[in-house]
Amino acid sequence: MSKEIKSGKDVIEEFFSEIYNIDKVDEKTVDALVSLYNEEKLTDKNIQNALEALVLEELNPTKKADE
Amino acid sequence: MNKINSINITGIRGIKNPLILNLKKKSILLYGDNGSGKSSITDAFEWFYYDRVGHLVSEETGATKGKGALRNLFLQSSKDAFIKIEYSKPELSSQKIINSTLRTTQTNTSVEFNKLLIASQSENLILRYKDLVTFIIATKKEKLDKLQGIIGFKQVGVIRDLLRKNAGRIARNIRAAQYDNKKGIQQSIIIGNFGQNITSAQHFFEVANELIKPLKLKIEIKSYKNIKEVLKEIESKEDREIIEKINFHSKVNENLLEIIGNIDSINTDYEAYYNSVADLKKEKEKVEKLQILKLLIEGQKLLQSDIINGDYCPLCQQEKNKTELILDINQRIEELEELKEEKEKVEQQAKDLLQKIQSNTDVLNALISEKLFKKEENAKLQEQTTKIISSLDKYNEELKKNILSEDKILEAITLILKKSNIQKIADDSKYLAKALSESQKKNPKLLIHTKLSLAKQAYGQYNKIIKEEAVLRKQQLTFEALFADFIKRQEQALNIFLQIFSQDINDYYTSMNPNEKVENIKLVPLKDSNNDLVGITIEYDFYDETKSPPIAYLSGSHINCLGLSFYLASVKAFNKQNSFFILDDIVSSYDRPHRTRFARLLTSKFNNYQILLLTHEREFYELISSEVKSKGWLLQDLHWSKENGTVLQIPLVDYKSQIEEKLSNKDINDLGNLIRKYLERQLKIIAFEIEAKVTFRYNNINEKRMAAELLDAVQSKLSKASKELKDLAEIPKMKGIPMFLGNTTSHDNEFQESIGDLEVIWEDVKNLIHYFFCSDCNKFISIKHYDSVEKKIRCSCGDLKYEWKK
C-alpha cells in the first residue's frame, strides 16, 4: 500500500523537482520560490517580499537610465 | 514493527496497585464490568503517547490536558503514578511518571524513543466507542481535513493555499493598479508637450532634438544622459522657481487625472458590492442563519471535544443521542457553508475595493506632501485635495462595516465621487501651468525646458508602468500555472490513496456484513463550482444503486461497522512504527453475528498486529474467547475494588479450560481448588441475578463469599420463589461435598478427593449451573427478565424459564 501511495512530502518534493518543466512559468519567479523552499522559508510574507523584490529589480535599469 | 512485551500501570485513574500485563507480544482480550478500570488502561496509553487524555480535559479548567485527573485518588502523594511499557525492541522501553505536583517525566530520553513518540502522533493506536463514528458523521470538509492530516497532506494544503493566495493577490494588484489609466495619462502628457505620441527611445530622442533645435545647442540628444545635460544647460537660476511651479501644477493635474480615470471603476465596484450586501441581507433568514453558524460551529467543537458526555443537547438540555446531535449539527453546518461562501465572496469584494481605493489615496497623500502645497497661494488646492481624500475615506468606512450587522451601508449615490468636481481642480492646475508657461513666451529656453522635462518624466513613468505591469503579469501567469499543476498532483495522489483505502474499508465492512447488498464502498472527493477540492463523501452501492451519505440509509450498527472499517484501514495504512492498537469497548451496538465476524476479521486480517481488545460485555467476551484463544490470544478479567483499585482475575473461561485439561490429564493437583473457585464465581453471578440475599459485609470482605454460604443463599431464595427450580437444582447435594464446606483460611488447601470423585463433582457443578445459564443467549436467568404475565423468571432470549414468586 505504502509503495503506491504518495505521502504529502513526496508530492511536494516531486513538484519542486519538476517545477521548471511546467509550461508558462517565469524562470525568475520560480527561482525565487525554489530558493525559499530550499531554505525552508516558504511563507506567504516571504513570497510577497521576494515578488516585490523582483519587480524592483526589473525597474532599476530604467531608473539608472533616467539618472 | 514494534510490539509490547509487558505493561505496568500503577496509580493511574482506577488503577491503584500495579496492574501488570505480561503480553509477550501477544494480543489480549480483557473483560471487565463498567467501572472495573478498562478505560484506565486506555487513558494511561493515551497519556503515554499523546501527553493528554482527551476525555478528561473537561474535568478541569486548567491547561493540564487532563493530567489533573490522571492520578488515582487514593494514591499517597509521596508515590508516583506511572505507566511502564516494555517493547519488543528493548531499547525503546520507557516509563512515564507523574508525581503529585503533576510533574511528568519519561525515563527513556534517547533519540530513537523520541522518534517513536513523534511518529506515533500520526498513528492510530486507540479506538474508543465514542470515536467510532467520528469520521462517518463528520462534514465533508472535516473528512477531507482528517484524511489529508493522516496522510501527511497538511503541508500540501499549506503550499496549495500559498500558490492560490499569491496568484489571487497578484491579479488583484494588477486590477487595483489600473495600468491602462496610468499609461493613458503619461501618454497624454507626452502628446501635450511633444505634440505626438512616442513609440521608442530613439523616437523620443528624435523629437527632443527637433524641440531643442531653435536653441542651436552644441549637444545632440542620443541618450537620456544627453537630455539631462541639455536640461542643465538651458536651466537658469532665475527660471528655477517658475519651473518648479509649472512642474507642481502639472503634477497636480496628472495625479488628479489618474484619480478621475479610476473613479468610474471605484463607483462601479462599490455599487456591485452594495448590491451584493443587499442581496445577502434581503432574506432576513439568511443573515440569521449565518449568525447561527457561529453557534453551531461552537456547539460542534464542544460536542467533539467531549466536554459534553451525556446524550443531551447542551443548549436546550433536552435528551438527544449525542451522535445524532453531532450529525444534525454537521448537516446544518454544511448547508450553511454555502451561505458562508457567499458571504466570504462579498467580503472579498470589499477587500479588493479597499485595496483599489488605497492606491488612489496613496497617490493623493504623496501629492499633498509636496512642499509647494504648503504655500499660501495653494491653500485652496490643498483643501480641495484633502476633501477628495476624505471622500475616499468614506468609501473605506462603509467597506469596513460588518455586513451582518444592523448597521446599514450607504448607497453608492450618497458617496459617489463626482468626476466633474475633480476635473475642475485638475483643469485649474492645467490652466495655471499653461498660464505660467505662456507668461514666459519670450523665454524660449524655459518653455523648451518645461516641455522636455515634463515629456522626459512622463516617458520614464510610462516605461516604468509598462515594465511593472509586465513583471506582475508574468508572476500572475506563473502562479496560476504552478497552482494548476500542483492541484493536479495533489488530486492524483489523493485519488490513488482514496482508491486503495476505499478497497480496504469495503473489504472489512463486507467481511462483517456479508450478503447485505451494501457493496463498493468508496471515499469520493468533492469539488466546488471553481473545481476546488472541498471535501470527501462516502458512497456505496445499495441494491446496485449508488447512495450517499451512509447516514441516510444505514442503521446505527452498520454505521458503527463502517466506522470500525475506516479505523482498521487507517491502522493498516498508517501505523508504521507501532504494530499494536487498542479497541476500547467498541462492539456495544453489534448483534451476535456481527460480533463473531468482527472477531474473525481481527484474527484473520490483523493476525500480524498485537490487539488489546477491551470489553464490558460478558456475552461478547464469552462468545469470542474460544475463537481468539485458539489464535494465541491471552484472556484476562478485570475487577475493581476501593481498596485495591483495578486488579486482574483469572477469567472464568480459563478456569473452565484449566479444569477440563486437568481432568483429561488425570491431574488432580489443585483441581479441587479450581472447581471450587469456578463454582464460587458462577454462584456469585447466580445470586446476583436472582437477588439471593447474603449477610452484609464491608467492601472487599464482601467479595470473599464461599461456596457454602452462596449455596445456602441460593437455596433459601429458591425455597421462597421457585419450587420447580429448587427441585431441579438439587443444591443440598452440592452442599454435601466436603471441598465446598471450607472456610476462608482453608481456601487453598489441598483436597483429598480422587480423580474419579472430582470428575463426578465437576459434572454436578456443570449440571447445577446449566439450570441457571442459557447456552443459546449466553445469559443467566435474571430478575431483570421476570415475566409478570406468566409469573416466570427467564433468561434474555426466553428459552430458559421457571415459575417464580416475586
Interface residues (C-beta under 8 A of the other chain):
Chain A: M1 S2 E4 I5 K6 S7 G8 K9 D10 V11 I12 E14 F15 I19 I22 D23 K24 V25 D26 T29 V30 L33 L42 T43 D44 I47 Q48 L51 L54 V55 E58 L59 T62 K63 A65 D66 E67
Chain B: Q148 I151 G152 F153 K154 Q155 V156 I159 L162 K165 N166 R169 I170 Y224 K228 G460 N463 K464 K467 E468 A470 V471 L472 K474 Q475 L477 T478 F479 A481 L482 D485 F486 R489 Q490 A493 I496 F497 I500 D504 K572 A573 K576
